[in-house]
């Protein structure tokens, strides 16, 4: 799973899914945090798409 996570962070994959807000309790406080819920891998990312990744 680490390789998939690294590939996604590096902008090497295009995934299908949605962003959902889920409540998480941290240090006794509730926070509504965005979560990427990927339902599938579409394809490898093109160079032009990788520029949009935060790791670049």
Predicted model as a PDB file, atoms N, CA, C, CB and O in Angstrom, pLDDT in the B-factor column:
MODEL        1                                                                  
ATOM      1  N   UNK A   1       0.824  -1.203   0.000  1.00 52.00           N  
ATOM      2  CA  UNK A   1       0.000   0.000   0.000  1.00 52.00           C  
ATOM      3  C   UNK A   1       0.861   1.257   0.000  1.00 52.00           C  
ATOM      4  CB  UNK A   1      -0.934   0.004   1.208  1.00 52.00           C  
ATOM      5  O   UNK A   1       0.422   2.295  -0.495  1.00 52.00           O  
ATOM      6  N   UNK A   2       2.051   1.192   0.532  1.00 57.00           N  
ATOM      7  CA  UNK A   2       2.928   2.364   0.569  1.00 57.00           C  
ATOM      8  C   UNK A   2       3.285   2.823  -0.837  1.00 57.00           C  
ATOM      9  CB  UNK A   2       4.204   2.057   1.359  1.00 57.00           C  
ATOM     10  O   UNK A   2       3.304   4.025  -1.103  1.00 57.00           O  
ATOM     11  N   UNK A   3       3.566   1.900  -1.737  1.00 77.00           N  
ATOM     12  CA  UNK A   3       3.916   2.268  -3.105  1.00 77.00           C  
ATOM     13  C   UNK A   3       2.774   3.009  -3.783  1.00 77.00           C  
ATOM     14  CB  UNK A   3       4.287   1.027  -3.913  1.00 77.00           C  
ATOM     15  O   UNK A   3       3.012   3.989  -4.489  1.00 77.00           O  
ATOM     16  N   UNK A   4       1.540   2.561  -3.583  1.00 75.00           N  
ATOM     17  CA  UNK A   4       0.384   3.224  -4.159  1.00 75.00           C  
ATOM     18  C   UNK A   4       0.217   4.622  -3.577  1.00 75.00           C  
ATOM     19  CB  UNK A   4      -0.876   2.398  -3.922  1.00 75.00           C  
ATOM     20  O   UNK A   4      -0.057   5.573  -4.310  1.00 75.00           O  
ATOM     21  N   UNK A   5       0.382   4.751  -2.262  1.00 77.00           N  
ATOM     22  CA  UNK A   5       0.277   6.042  -1.614  1.00 77.00           C  
ATOM     23  C   UNK A   5       1.351   7.007  -2.118  1.00 77.00           C  
ATOM     24  CB  UNK A   5       0.379   5.878  -0.105  1.00 77.00           C  
ATOM     25  O   UNK A   5       1.069   8.176  -2.378  1.00 77.00           O  
ATOM     26  N   UNK A   6       2.587   6.510  -2.255  1.00 79.00           N  
ATOM     27  CA  UNK A   6       3.680   7.340  -2.768  1.00 79.00           C  
ATOM     28  C   UNK A   6       3.416   7.779  -4.200  1.00 79.00           C  
ATOM     29  CB  UNK A   6       5.005   6.584  -2.692  1.00 79.00           C  
ATOM     30  O   UNK A   6       3.676   8.929  -4.555  1.00 79.00           O  
ATOM     31  N   UNK A   7       2.901   6.870  -5.029  1.00 78.00           N  
ATOM     32  CA  UNK A   7       2.608   7.193  -6.428  1.00 78.00           C  
ATOM     33  C   UNK A   7       1.523   8.258  -6.520  1.00 78.00           C  
ATOM     34  CB  UNK A   7       2.177   5.932  -7.194  1.00 78.00           C  
ATOM     35  O   UNK A   7       1.595   9.151  -7.364  1.00 78.00           O  
ATOM     36  N   UNK A   8       0.529   8.163  -5.662  1.00 74.00           N  
ATOM     37  CA  UNK A   8      -0.546   9.152  -5.662  1.00 74.00           C  
ATOM     38  C   UNK A   8      -0.021  10.508  -5.210  1.00 74.00           C  
ATOM     39  CB  UNK A   8      -1.701   8.698  -4.756  1.00 74.00           C  
ATOM     40  O   UNK A   8      -0.347  11.529  -5.814  1.00 74.00           O  
ATOM     41  N   UNK A   9       0.784  10.529  -4.159  1.00 73.00           N  
ATOM     42  CA  UNK A   9       1.342  11.786  -3.655  1.00 73.00           C  
ATOM     43  C   UNK A   9       2.267  12.433  -4.675  1.00 73.00           C  
ATOM     44  CB  UNK A   9       2.096  11.547  -2.349  1.00 73.00           C  
ATOM     45  O   UNK A   9       2.321  13.659  -4.775  1.00 73.00           O  
ATOM     46  N   UNK A  10       2.988  11.626  -5.424  1.00 75.00           N  
ATOM     47  CA  UNK A  10       3.919  12.152  -6.427  1.00 75.00           C  
ATOM     48  C   UNK A  10       3.221  12.555  -7.715  1.00 75.00           C  
ATOM     49  CB  UNK A  10       4.985  11.125  -6.732  1.00 75.00           C  
ATOM     50  O   UNK A  10       3.863  13.042  -8.645  1.00 75.00           O  
ATOM     51  N   UNK A  11       1.910  12.354  -7.775  1.00 80.00           N  
ATOM     52  CA  UNK A  11       1.165  12.768  -8.954  1.00 80.00           C  
ATOM     53  C   UNK A  11       1.315  11.825 -10.135  1.00 80.00           C  
ATOM     54  CB  UNK A  11       1.593  14.128  -9.358  1.00 80.00           C  
ATOM     55  O   UNK A  11       1.168  12.242 -11.283  1.00 80.00           O  
ATOM     56  N   UNK A  12       1.607  10.561  -9.867  1.00 85.00           N  
ATOM     57  CA  UNK A  12       1.822   9.604 -10.948  1.00 85.00           C  
ATOM     58  C   UNK A  12       0.549   8.895 -11.383  1.00 85.00           C  
ATOM     59  CB  UNK A  12       2.836   8.587 -10.529  1.00 85.00           C  
ATOM     60  O   UNK A  12       0.546   8.199 -12.399  1.00 85.00           O  
ATOM     61  N   UNK A  13      -0.543   9.062 -10.622  1.00 85.00           N  
ATOM     62  CA  UNK A  13      -1.793   8.370 -10.914  1.00 85.00           C  
ATOM     63  C   UNK A  13      -2.958   9.336 -11.018  1.00 85.00           C  
ATOM     64  CB  UNK A  13      -2.080   7.333  -9.850  1.00 85.00           C  
ATOM     65  O   UNK A  13      -2.986  10.376 -10.360  1.00 85.00           O  
ATOM     66  N   UNK A  14      -3.918   8.974 -11.856  1.00 87.00           N  
ATOM     67  CA  UNK A  14      -5.208   9.659 -11.904  1.00 87.00           C  
ATOM     68  C   UNK A  14      -6.206   8.679 -11.297  1.00 87.00           C  
ATOM     69  CB  UNK A  14      -5.615  10.094 -13.395  1.00 87.00           C  
ATOM     70  O   UNK A  14      -6.335   7.546 -11.761  1.00 87.00           O  
ATOM     71  N   UNK A  15      -6.909   9.119 -10.262  1.00 88.00           N  
ATOM     72  CA  UNK A  15      -7.852   8.235  -9.577  1.00 88.00           C  
ATOM     73  C   UNK A  15      -9.277   8.737  -9.747  1.00 88.00           C  
ATOM     74  CB  UNK A  15      -7.503   8.122  -8.086  1.00 88.00           C  
ATOM     75  O   UNK A  15      -9.516   9.913 -10.023  1.00 88.00           O  
ATOM     76  N   UNK A  16     -10.209   7.823  -9.575  1.00 92.00           N  
ATOM     77  CA  UNK A  16     -11.639   8.144  -9.584  1.00 92.00           C  
ATOM     78  C   UNK A  16     -12.091   8.115  -8.133  1.00 92.00           C  
ATOM     79  CB  UNK A  16     -12.479   7.130 -10.481  1.00 92.00           C  
ATOM     80  O   UNK A  16     -11.661   7.248  -7.372  1.00 92.00           O  
ATOM     81  N   UNK A  17     -12.939   9.036  -7.740  1.00 91.00           N  
ATOM     82  CA  UNK A  17     -13.435   9.046  -6.376  1.00 91.00           C  
ATOM     83  C   UNK A  17     -14.060  10.374  -6.020  1.00 91.00           C  
ATOM     84  CB  UNK A  17     -12.325   8.728  -5.413  1.00 91.00           C  
ATOM     85  O   UNK A  17     -14.530  11.109  -6.888  1.00 91.00           O  
ATOM     86  N   UNK A  18     -14.060  10.672  -4.742  1.00 93.00           N  
ATOM     87  CA  UNK A  18     -14.679  11.911  -4.268  1.00 93.00           C  
ATOM     88  C   UNK A  18     -13.965  12.386  -3.012  1.00 93.00           C  
ATOM     89  CB  UNK A  18     -16.191  11.708  -3.992  1.00 93.00           C  
ATOM     90  O   UNK A  18     -13.192  11.652  -2.398  1.00 93.00           O  
ATOM     91  N   UNK A  19     -14.243  13.626  -2.648  1.00 92.00           N  
ATOM     92  CA  UNK A  19     -13.742  14.172  -1.391  1.00 92.00           C  
ATOM     93  C   UNK A  19     -14.930  14.257  -0.448  1.00 92.00           C  
ATOM     94  CB  UNK A  19     -13.052  15.581  -1.588  1.00 92.00           C  
ATOM     95  O   UNK A  19     -15.939  14.892  -0.757  1.00 92.00           O  
ATOM     96  N   UNK A  20     -14.802  13.617   0.695  1.00 92.00           N  
ATOM     97  CA  UNK A  20     -15.865  13.609   1.696  1.00 92.00           C  
ATOM     98  C   UNK A  20     -15.353  14.258   2.970  1.00 92.00           C  
ATOM     99  CB  UNK A  20     -16.362  12.165   1.975  1.00 92.00           C  
ATOM    100  O   UNK A  20     -14.166  14.175   3.288  1.00 92.00           O  
ATOM    101  N   UNK A  21     -16.252  14.900   3.691  1.00 90.00           N  
ATOM    102  CA  UNK A  21     -15.887  15.465   4.987  1.00 90.00           C  
ATOM    103  C   UNK A  21     -16.336  14.491   6.065  1.00 90.00           C  
ATOM    104  CB  UNK A  21     -16.525  16.881   5.200  1.00 90.00           C  
ATOM    105  O   UNK A  21     -17.516  14.155   6.170  1.00 90.00           O  
ATOM    106  N   UNK A  22     -15.381  14.049   6.857  1.00 89.00           N  
ATOM    107  CA  UNK A  22     -15.651  13.100   7.936  1.00 89.00           C  
ATOM    108  C   UNK A  22     -15.225  13.723   9.254  1.00 89.00           C  
ATOM    109  CB  UNK A  22     -14.915  11.749   7.698  1.00 89.00           C  
ATOM    110  O   UNK A  22     -14.245  14.464   9.326  1.00 89.00           O  
ATOM    111  N   UNK A  23     -15.975  13.409  10.282  1.00 90.00           N  
ATOM    112  CA  UNK A  23     -15.668  13.932  11.610  1.00 90.00           C  
ATOM    113  C   UNK A  23     -14.652  13.031  12.283  1.00 90.00           C  
ATOM    114  CB  UNK A  23     -16.947  14.051  12.472  1.00 90.00           C  
ATOM    115  O   UNK A  23     -14.801  11.810  12.314  1.00 90.00           O  
ATOM    116  N   UNK A  24     -13.621  13.655  12.819  1.00 88.00           N  
ATOM    117  CA  UNK A  24     -12.583  12.924  13.536  1.00 88.00           C  
ATOM    118  C   UNK A  24     -12.327  13.641  14.850  1.00 88.00           C  
ATOM    119  CB  UNK A  24     -11.271  12.809  12.690  1.00 88.00           C  
ATOM    120  O   UNK A  24     -12.283  14.871  14.893  1.00 88.00           O  
ATOM    121  N   UNK A  25     -12.159  12.880  15.920  1.00 91.00           N  
ATOM    122  CA  UNK A  25     -11.880  13.443  17.238  1.00 91.00           C  
ATOM    123  C   UNK A  25     -10.376  13.438  17.470  1.00 91.00           C  
ATOM    124  CB  UNK A  25     -12.615  12.646  18.356  1.00 91.00           C  
ATOM    125  O   UNK A  25      -9.728  12.392  17.430  1.00 91.00           O  
ATOM    126  N   UNK A  26      -9.834  14.624  17.712  1.00 88.00           N  
ATOM    127  CA  UNK A  26      -8.404  14.783  17.985  1.00 88.00           C  
ATOM    128  C   UNK A  26      -8.279  15.562  19.281  1.00 88.00           C  
ATOM    129  CB  UNK A  26      -7.655  15.511  16.801  1.00 88.00           C  
ATOM    130  O   UNK A  26      -8.780  16.680  19.396  1.00 88.00           O  
ATOM    131  N   UNK A  27      -7.604  14.959  20.260  1.00 92.00           N  
ATOM    132  CA  UNK A  27      -7.375  15.587  21.565  1.00 92.00           C  
ATOM    133  C   UNK A  27      -8.684  16.079  22.187  1.00 92.00           C  
ATOM    134  CB  UNK A  27      -6.391  16.755  21.427  1.00 92.00           C  
ATOM    135  O   UNK A  27      -8.741  17.163  22.768  1.00 92.00           O  
ATOM    136  N   UNK A  28      -9.733  15.262  22.055  1.00 92.00           N  
ATOM    137  CA  UNK A  28     -11.011  15.584  22.673  1.00 92.00           C  
ATOM    138  C   UNK A  28     -11.866  16.572  21.904  1.00 92.00           C  
ATOM    139  CB  UNK A  28     -10.773  16.113  24.015  1.00 92.00           C  
ATOM    140  O   UNK A  28     -12.960  16.904  22.361  1.00 92.00           O  
ATOM    141  N   UNK A  29     -11.414  17.053  20.760  1.00 93.00           N  
ATOM    142  CA  UNK A  29     -12.195  17.988  19.947  1.00 93.00           C  
ATOM    143  C   UNK A  29     -12.582  17.322  18.638  1.00 93.00           C  
ATOM    144  CB  UNK A  29     -11.401  19.291  19.679  1.00 93.00           C  
ATOM    145  O   UNK A  29     -11.798  16.567  18.063  1.00 93.00           O  
ATOM    146  N   UNK A  30     -13.789  17.601  18.170  1.00 93.00           N  
ATOM    147  CA  UNK A  30     -14.262  17.067  16.894  1.00 93.00           C  
ATOM    148  C   UNK A  30     -13.907  18.016  15.760  1.00 93.00           C  
ATOM    149  CB  UNK A  30     -15.781  16.827  16.934  1.00 93.00           C  
ATOM    150  O   UNK A  30     -14.127  19.224  15.851  1.00 93.00           O  
ATOM    151  N   UNK A  31     -13.355  17.451  14.686  1.00 92.00           N  
ATOM    152  CA  UNK A  31     -12.996  18.217  13.504  1.00 92.00           C  
ATOM    153  C   UNK A  31     -13.632  17.575  12.283  1.00 92.00           C  
ATOM    154  CB  UNK A  31     -11.461  18.307  13.343  1.00 92.00           C  
ATOM    155  O   UNK A  31     -13.666  16.350  12.169  1.00 92.00           O  
ATOM    156  N   UNK A  32     -14.132  18.393  11.375  1.00 90.00           N  
ATOM    157  CA  UNK A  32     -14.629  17.904  10.097  1.00 90.00           C  
ATOM    158  C   UNK A  32     -13.494  18.044   9.098  1.00 90.00           C  
ATOM    159  CB  UNK A  32     -15.913  18.686   9.628  1.00 90.00           C  
ATOM    160  O   UNK A  32     -13.148  19.153   8.693  1.00 90.00           O  
ATOM    161  N   UNK A  33     -12.913  16.914   8.700  1.00 88.00           N  
ATOM    162  CA  UNK A  33     -11.737  16.921   7.842  1.00 88.00           C  
ATOM    163  C   UNK A  33     -12.057  16.341   6.466  1.00 88.00           C  
ATOM    164  CB  UNK A  33     -10.600  16.137   8.496  1.00 88.00           C  
ATOM    165  O   UNK A  33     -12.852  15.408   6.354  1.00 88.00           O  
ATOM    166  N   UNK A  34     -11.436  16.891   5.417  1.00 90.00           N  
ATOM    167  CA  UNK A  34     -11.659  16.313   4.086  1.00 90.00           C  
ATOM    168  C   UNK A  34     -10.852  15.031   3.919  1.00 90.00           C  
ATOM    169  CB  UNK A  34     -11.284  17.326   2.983  1.00 90.00           C  
ATOM    170  O   UNK A  34      -9.687  14.970   4.312  1.00 90.00           O  
ATOM    171  N   UNK A  35     -11.471  14.012   3.337  1.00 87.00           N  
ATOM    172  CA  UNK A  35     -10.832  12.734   3.045  1.00 87.00           C  
ATOM    173  C   UNK A  35     -10.995  12.445   1.565  1.00 87.00           C  
ATOM    174  CB  UNK A  35     -11.434  11.586   3.909  1.00 87.00           C  
ATOM    175  O   UNK A  35     -12.078  12.627   1.008  1.00 87.00           O  
ATOM    176  N   UNK A  36      -9.929  11.999   0.928  1.00 85.00           N  
ATOM    177  CA  UNK A  36     -10.013  11.525  -0.446  1.00 85.00           C  
ATOM    178  C   UNK A  36     -10.439  10.068  -0.398  1.00 85.00           C  
ATOM    179  CB  UNK A  36      -8.650  11.699  -1.205  1.00 85.00           C  
ATOM    180  O   UNK A  36      -9.745   9.226   0.172  1.00 85.00           O  
ATOM    181  N   UNK A  37     -11.581   9.779  -0.997  1.00 89.00           N  
ATOM    182  CA  UNK A  37     -12.069   8.408  -1.064  1.00 89.00           C  
ATOM    183  C   UNK A  37     -11.930   7.959  -2.515  1.00 89.00           C  
ATOM    184  CB  UNK A  37     -13.563   8.290  -0.555  1.00 89.00           C  
ATOM    185  O   UNK A  37     -12.774   8.268  -3.356  1.00 89.00           O  
ATOM    186  N   UNK A  38     -10.860   7.229  -2.797  1.00 87.00           N  
ATOM    187  CA  UNK A  38     -10.592   6.759  -4.157  1.00 87.00           C  
ATOM    188  C   UNK A  38     -11.332   5.453  -4.381  1.00 87.00           C  
ATOM    189  CB  UNK A  38      -9.067   6.577  -4.402  1.00 87.00           C  
ATOM    190  O   UNK A  38     -11.242   4.527  -3.575  1.00 87.00           O  
ATOM    191  N   UNK A  39     -12.067   5.389  -5.489  1.00 91.00           N  
ATOM    192  CA  UNK A  39     -12.810   4.169  -5.808  1.00 91.00           C  
ATOM    193  C   UNK A  39     -12.133   3.375  -6.912  1.00 91.00           C  
ATOM    194  CB  UNK A  39     -14.236   4.508  -6.216  1.00 91.00           C  
ATOM    195  O   UNK A  39     -12.530   2.246  -7.201  1.00 91.00           O  
ATOM    196  N   UNK A  40     -11.112   3.960  -7.533  1.00 91.00           N  
ATOM    197  CA  UNK A  40     -10.392   3.222  -8.566  1.00 91.00           C  
ATOM    198  C   UNK A  40      -9.266   4.038  -9.167  1.00 91.00           C  
ATOM    199  CB  UNK A  40     -11.342   2.787  -9.655  1.00 91.00           C  
ATOM    200  O   UNK A  40      -9.229   5.262  -9.046  1.00 91.00           O  
ATOM    201  N   UNK A  41      -8.353   3.343  -9.814  1.00 88.00           N  
ATOM    202  CA  UNK A  41      -7.270   3.991 -10.541  1.00 88.00           C  
ATOM    203  C   UNK A  41      -7.678   4.066 -12.003  1.00 88.00           C  
ATOM    204  CB  UNK A  41      -5.914   3.224 -10.365  1.00 88.00           C  
ATOM    205  O   UNK A  41      -8.020   3.049 -12.607  1.00 88.00           O  
ATOM    206  N   UNK A  42      -7.643   5.261 -12.573  1.00 91.00           N  
ATOM    207  CA  UNK A  42      -8.061   5.457 -13.956  1.00 91.00           C  
ATOM    208  C   UNK A  42      -6.913   5.163 -14.907  1.00 91.00           C  
ATOM    209  CB  UNK A  42      -8.573   6.884 -14.169  1.00 91.00           C  
ATOM    210  O   UNK A  42      -7.066   4.406 -15.866  1.00 91.00           O  
ATOM    211  N   UNK A  43      -5.734   5.783 -14.626  1.00 92.00           N  
ATOM    212  CA  UNK A  43      -4.588   5.629 -15.526  1.00 92.00           C  
ATOM    213  C   UNK A  43      -3.388   6.334 -14.915  1.00 92.00           C  
ATOM    214  CB  UNK A  43      -4.901   6.196 -16.945  1.00 92.00           C  
ATOM    215  O   UNK A  43      -3.487   6.972 -13.867  1.00 92.00           O  
ATOM    216  N   UNK A  44      -2.259   6.206 -15.590  1.00 88.00           N  
ATOM    217  CA  UNK A  44      -1.067   6.963 -15.201  1.00 88.00           C  
ATOM    218  C   UNK A  44      -1.280   8.424 -15.584  1.00 88.00           C  
ATOM    219  CB  UNK A  44       0.225   6.385 -15.881  1.00 88.00           C  
ATOM    220  O   UNK A  44      -1.919   8.717 -16.595  1.00 88.00           O  
ATOM    221  N   UNK A  45      -0.753   9.325 -14.791  1.00 88.00           N  
ATOM    222  CA  UNK A  45      -0.900  10.757 -15.049  1.00 88.00           C  
ATOM    223  C   UNK A  45       0.052  11.215 -16.143  1.00 88.00           C  
ATOM    224  CB  UNK A  45      -0.655  11.559 -13.770  1.00 88.00           C  
ATOM    225  O   UNK A  45       1.170  10.714 -16.265  1.00 88.00           O  
ATOM    226  N   UNK A  46      -0.410  12.175 -16.935  1.00 89.00           N  
ATOM    227  CA  UNK A  46       0.440  12.789 -17.954  1.00 89.00           C  
ATOM    228  C   UNK A  46       1.308  13.857 -17.286  1.00 89.00           C  
ATOM    229  CB  UNK A  46      -0.420  13.407 -19.112  1.00 89.00           C  
ATOM    230  O   UNK A  46       0.976  14.344 -16.204  1.00 89.00           O  
ATOM    231  N   UNK A  47       2.398  14.211 -17.920  1.00 86.00           N  
ATOM    232  CA  UNK A  47       3.300  15.223 -17.362  1.00 86.00           C  
ATOM    233  C   UNK A  47       2.569  16.523 -17.054  1.00 86.00           C  
ATOM    234  CB  UNK A  47       4.451  15.495 -18.326  1.00 86.00           C  
ATOM    235  O   UNK A  47       2.830  17.152 -16.028  1.00 86.00           O  
ATOM    236  N   UNK A  48       1.662  16.930 -17.925  1.00 85.00           N  
ATOM    237  CA  UNK A  48       0.931  18.186 -17.713  1.00 85.00           C  
ATOM    238  C   UNK A  48       0.042  18.108 -16.467  1.00 85.00           C  
ATOM    239  CB  UNK A  48       0.075  18.520 -18.949  1.00 85.00           C  
ATOM    240  O   UNK A  48      -0.191  19.124 -15.812  1.00 85.00           O  
ATOM    241  N   UNK A  49      -0.452  16.921 -16.139  1.00 83.00           N  
ATOM    242  CA  UNK A  49      -1.293  16.750 -14.954  1.00 83.00           C  
ATOM    243  C   UNK A  49      -0.461  16.709 -13.683  1.00 83.00           C  
ATOM    244  CB  UNK A  49      -2.121  15.479 -15.071  1.00 83.00           C  
ATOM    245  O   UNK A  49      -0.931  17.122 -12.624  1.00 83.00           O  
ATOM    246  N   UNK A  50       0.748  16.226 -13.772  1.00 83.00           N  
ATOM    247  CA  UNK A  50       1.618  16.132 -12.591  1.00 83.00           C  
ATOM    248  C   UNK A  50       1.959  17.504 -12.027  1.00 83.00           C  
ATOM    249  CB  UNK A  50       2.903  15.387 -12.938  1.00 83.00           C  
ATOM    250  O   UNK A  50       2.260  17.629 -10.840  1.00 83.00           O  
ATOM    251  N   UNK A  51       1.916  18.526 -12.860  1.00 78.00           N  
ATOM    252  CA  UNK A  51       2.211  19.888 -12.405  1.00 78.00           C  
ATOM    253  C   UNK A  51       1.211  20.364 -11.366  1.00 78.00           C  
ATOM    254  CB  UNK A  51       2.222  20.848 -13.584  1.00 78.00           C  
ATOM    255  O   UNK A  51       1.519  21.262 -10.582  1.00 78.00           O  
ATOM    256  N   UNK A  52       0.006  19.773 -11.344  1.00 74.00           N  
ATOM    257  CA  UNK A  52      -1.033  20.167 -10.400  1.00 74.00           C  
ATOM    258  C   UNK A  52      -0.855  19.536  -9.034  1.00 74.00           C  
ATOM    259  CB  UNK A  52      -2.381  19.807 -10.943  1.00 74.00           C  
ATOM    260  O   UNK A  52      -1.538  19.919  -8.084  1.00 74.00           O  
ATOM    261  N   UNK A  53       0.047  18.578  -8.918  1.00 72.00           N  
ATOM    262  CA  UNK A  53       0.267  17.848  -7.673  1.00 72.00           C  
ATOM    263  C   UNK A  53       1.028  18.722  -6.682  1.00 72.00           C  
ATOM    264  CB  UNK A  53       1.035  16.535  -7.937  1.00 72.00           C  
ATOM    265  O   UNK A  53       1.932  19.462  -7.068  1.00 72.00           O  
ATOM    266  N   UNK A  54       0.662  18.635  -5.406  1.00 62.00           N  
ATOM    267  CA  UNK A  54       1.293  19.485  -4.386  1.00 62.00           C  
ATOM    268  C   UNK A  54       2.735  19.086  -4.108  1.00 62.00           C  
ATOM    269  CB  UNK A  54       0.498  19.429  -3.095  1.00 62.00           C  
ATOM    270  O   UNK A  54       3.476  19.874  -3.520  1.00 62.00           O  
ATOM    271  N   UNK A  55       3.157  17.902  -4.506  1.00 57.00           N  
ATOM    272  CA  UNK A  55       4.520  17.490  -4.217  1.00 57.00           C  
ATOM    273  C   UNK A  55       5.513  18.017  -5.247  1.00 57.00           C  
ATOM    274  CB  UNK A  55       4.599  15.985  -4.152  1.00 57.00           C  
ATOM    275  O   UNK A  55       6.717  17.811  -5.094  1.00 57.00           O  
ATOM    276  N   UNK A  56       5.044  18.681  -6.277  1.00 50.00           N  
ATOM    277  CA  UNK A  56       5.941  19.206  -7.329  1.00 50.00           C  
ATOM    278  C   UNK A  56       6.080  20.699  -7.216  1.00 50.00           C  
ATOM    279  CB  UNK A  56       5.426  18.840  -8.726  1.00 50.00           C  
ATOM    280  O   UNK A  56       6.790  21.315  -8.011  1.00 50.00           O  
TER     281      UNK A  56                                                      
ENDMDL                                                                          
END                                                                             
